[in-house]
Structures are given as structure tokens and as C-alpha cells.
Amino acid sequence: SPGQLRYLLEQLPDYKAHHYRKDEDDPGYPDATLLYDQRKFEALETGHWWLSPTPDRVSTGFGNALPRIVVWAKLKHKPTGRELYFFDTHFDNSRPSQSRMAELCQQKMAPFRDSGLPIIFVGDFNTDQDRGDYPRLTSDGWKDSYLASDKASEDGRDNNVPTFRNGTRIDHIFYYGPGGSALSWERLDTPNPKEPLSDHYPIKAVLRFE
């Protein structure tokens, strides 16, 4: 929500957020928000598309009641000058919208893959081994950082480390690009289990691109 975003930016003064806004005075639609450390990164380009048959405008159409979005930024790492693309999303929890949203993302991301730059794609995909389209999200060279966990099965299609309270793993950190590897993946548990931060657990991955 806008209030949550304001709170995060107050607590993280070195960070900047990119999310959908019609103009500078619009609080925006931060259903998917990308935050980056301005001390380390510069945003060279930003953009978004809606997860619908009409991705260029606020819309639904994949069976979802609410508009869903992908936001992205082309970031330059200031110390090295290297560049990467970072995408964030929140797929709908209705079926079969996750599969249709995954297919759209595959199409929309083709030009970014052709750039030769590393790509990171994160979010609540509402997709696990039983629903959505996990095989599509991990095709065409895309990799799931979860495979770096010592609890992951060989193909990653498991719920050994659930990220959602109902016991499934629907939140993902995918990556793509030359020399990319996941060094670690972990779920960050709430310090006090009686006071959960959310119905989801945060997840953290350390990635390296040669």
C-alpha cells in the first residue's frame, strides 16, 4: 500500500522506489515496487506493463479481478559501471491467470534477454509446482535461485521451504544471463512466530554474474 511504501522509504533513506504512477503527484499503485540503493546503483531506464491482453494500459483480462503489473528498471552499478535489468511483479491468485501472465512475461522479456545483460525477476508469482506455469518461468535459460538451497530438490519443484503460510512456495527470485549463478537462497523467518510480518515470508538470494 502507499502507506507501507512511505514507511519503507523513511526507514531506508538511501533507497529509491520505482512503481507505477500516472504523474509525480499520484501516490501510485505500488502492488509491485522495486527499491534500489542509490549509493550503489543508478536507474538508467524504467518501465512497466500490465498483466493483461492490453498491457499498455491499466487493465485486467486474464481472469483477475484486480489489475496486476510488472515494473522494471535498467540499473548501473556505480562502482563498476556494469548494467543489469531488474523486474518485479505480483501475479494474480486466480486460475488460470498465472499461466497467461507467465506467457505474456516470456514474450515481453524477449528483447531484454537479447540485450546480453543480466536479468533478475522477483515477486509473488502465486505459482508453485501444482498451479501456474513454473516450467515456463524456468525455461529459455531462466534459473530459480531456490536451487542454491540445500533443502531444494534437484529440479526445484517442491515445497520443502514454503514461502506462503499455507505451505507452498509461490514467491521466487529468478535470474538470467551470462555467467549467472546463485550463491545462496534462504527464507527469512519472523523473529517472533506469534507476530508474523505477513502471510508470506521474505526470501533472500545472493547472486553472482561473472
C-alpha positions in Angstrom: 0.0 0.0 0.0 1.1 3.6 -0.3 1.5 3.8 3.5 3.7 0.8 3.6 5.9 2.3 0.8 6.2 5.6 2.7 7.3 3.7 5.8 9.9 1.7 4.0 11.4 4.8 2.4 11.5 6.5 5.7 13.4 3.6 7.2 15.7 3.2 4.1 16.7 6.8 3.4 19.4 5.7 0.9 16.9 3.8 -1.2 14.7 4.9 -4.1 11.5 3.2 -5.2 10.2 2.6 -8.7 6.5 1.7 -9.1 3.6 2.7 -11.3 2.4 6.4 -11.0 0.5 8.4 -13.5 2.4 11.6 -12.5 4.6 12.9 -9.7 1.5 13.9 -7.6 0.0 10.4 -7.9 0.7 8.1 -4.9 0.8 5.3 -7.4 -0.2 1.7 -7.4 2.7 0.0 -5.5 1.3 -3.5 -5.9 4.8 -4.3 -7.3 7.6 -2.0 -6.1 11.3 -2.1 -6.9 13.7 -0.5 -4.4 17.4 0.1 -5.0 20.3 1.6 -3.1 21.1 4.9 -4.7 24.6 4.8 -3.2 25.4 1.7 -5.4 23.0 1.9 -8.3 21.7 4.5 -10.9 18.5 3.9 -12.7 19.1 4.4 -16.5 15.7 3.4 -17.7 12.4 2.4 -16.0 9.1 1.0 -17.3 6.2 -1.3 -16.7 3.5 -3.3 -18.3 0.1 -4.5 -17.1 -0.6 -8.3 -16.9 -3.5 -8.4 -19.3 -4.3 -8.7 -23.0 -3.8 -4.9 -23.2 -0.5 -4.5 -21.4 0.0 -0.8 -22.3 -2.9 0.4 -20.1 -4.4 -0.2 -16.7 -6.5 -3.3 -17.3 -7.5 -6.8 -16.4 -8.5 -9.7 -18.7 -6.7 -12.8 -17.6 -9.4 -13.8 -15.2 -8.1 -11.4 -12.5 -10.4 -9.0 -10.7 -7.6 -6.6 -9.9 -5.0 -5.1 -12.2 -1.6 -6.7 -11.9 1.7 -5.2 -13.1 5.3 -5.8 -13.9 7.7 -2.9 -13.1 11.3 -2.9 -14.3 14.5 -0.8 -14.2 17.8 -0.8 -16.0 20.3 -0.3 -13.3 24.0 0.7 -13.5 26.3 -0.5 -10.7 28.2 2.7 -9.9 31.5 1.2 -8.7 32.0 -1.0 -11.8 29.8 0.6 -14.5 28.1 -2.7 -15.2 24.4 -2.8 -16.0 21.5 -5.2 -15.3 17.8 -5.3 -15.6 15.6 -5.9 -12.5 11.9 -6.8 -12.8 9.3 -7.1 -10.0 5.8 -8.4 -10.2 2.7 -9.8 -8.4 0.8 -12.4 -10.3 -2.9 -12.8 -9.5 -4.1 -15.6 -7.3 -6.9 -16.7 -9.7 -6.6 -19.5 -12.2 -5.6 -19.8 -14.9 -4.3 -16.2 -14.8 -0.8 -17.2 -13.6 -0.2 -19.2 -16.7 -1.4 -16.4 -19.0 0.7 -13.9 -17.1 3.8 -16.1 -17.3 3.3 -16.4 -21.1 3.0 -12.6 -21.5 6.2 -12.1 -19.5 8.0 -14.6 -21.6 7.0 -12.6 -24.7 7.7 -9.1 -23.2 11.1 -10.1 -21.9 12.5 -11.5 -25.2 14.1 -8.1 -26.2 15.6 -7.7 -22.7 17.1 -11.2 -23.0 18.6 -10.3 -26.3 20.5 -7.4 -24.7 23.0 -9.7 -23.2 22.7 -8.1 -19.8 22.0 -10.0 -16.6 18.3 -10.0 -15.6 16.7 -10.6 -12.2 13.0 -11.3 -11.9 11.3 -11.4 -8.5 7.9 -11.3 -7.0 4.9 -13.1 -5.6 4.1 -15.3 -8.7 1.2 -17.3 -7.0 2.9 -20.2 -8.8 4.2 -23.5 -7.4 4.6 -27.0 -8.8 0.8 -27.5 -8.8 -0.5 -24.3 -10.2 0.6 -21.6 -12.6 3.4 -22.3 -15.1 6.6 -22.9 -13.2 8.1 -24.8 -16.2 7.7 -21.7 -18.4 9.2 -19.4 -15.8 12.3 -21.6 -15.6 12.7 -22.1 -19.4 14.7 -20.2 -22.1 17.7 -20.0 -19.8 15.9 -18.7 -16.7 17.1 -20.2 -13.4 15.5 -20.3 -10.0 17.8 -19.2 -7.2 16.0 -21.6 -4.8 18.1 -24.3 -6.2 21.0 -22.9 -4.2 19.2 -24.0 -1.0 20.4 -27.3 0.5 16.8 -28.2 1.0 15.8 -27.9 -2.6 15.0 -30.9 -4.8 17.1 -31.4 -8.0 14.6 -29.6 -10.2 13.3 -27.1 -7.6 9.7 -28.3 -8.0 9.0 -28.8 -4.3 7.6 -27.1 -1.2 10.5 -28.1 1.1 10.8 -24.4 2.1 7.3 -22.8 1.8 7.1 -19.1 1.4 3.4 -18.8 2.0 1.6 -19.6 5.2 -0.5 -22.4 3.5 2.7 -24.4 3.0 3.5 -23.7 -0.7 6.4 -21.9 -2.3 4.9 -19.2 -4.6 7.5 -16.4 -4.1 10.5 -16.6 -6.4 13.8 -15.0 -7.4 14.6 -15.9 -10.9 17.7 -14.8 -12.8 19.0 -14.9 -16.4 22.3 -14.0 -18.1 25.8 -14.9 -18.9 27.9 -16.4 -16.1 25.0 -16.1 -13.6 24.8 -18.3 -10.5 23.0 -18.3 -7.2 25.4 -18.5 -4.2 22.7 -18.8 -1.6 18.9 -18.8 -1.0 17.1 -18.5 2.3 13.8 -17.8 3.8 13.8 -15.1 6.5 11.7 -16.2 9.4 9.9 -13.8 11.6 11.8 -13.2 14.9 8.6 -13.8 16.9 6.5 -16.5 15.3 3.4 -15.3 17.2 3.7 -11.9 15.4 4.1 -12.7 11.7 5.0 -9.8 9.4 2.8 -11.1 6.6 1.1 -14.2 5.3 4.3 -14.5 3.2 7.9 -15.0 4.3 10.6 -12.7 2.9 13.2 -14.6 0.8 16.8 -13.6 0.1 19.2 -14.7 -2.6 22.8 -13.8 -3.2 23.5 -13.9 -7.0 26.8 -13.5 -8.9 27.3 -12.7 -12.6 30.8 -13.3 -13.9 
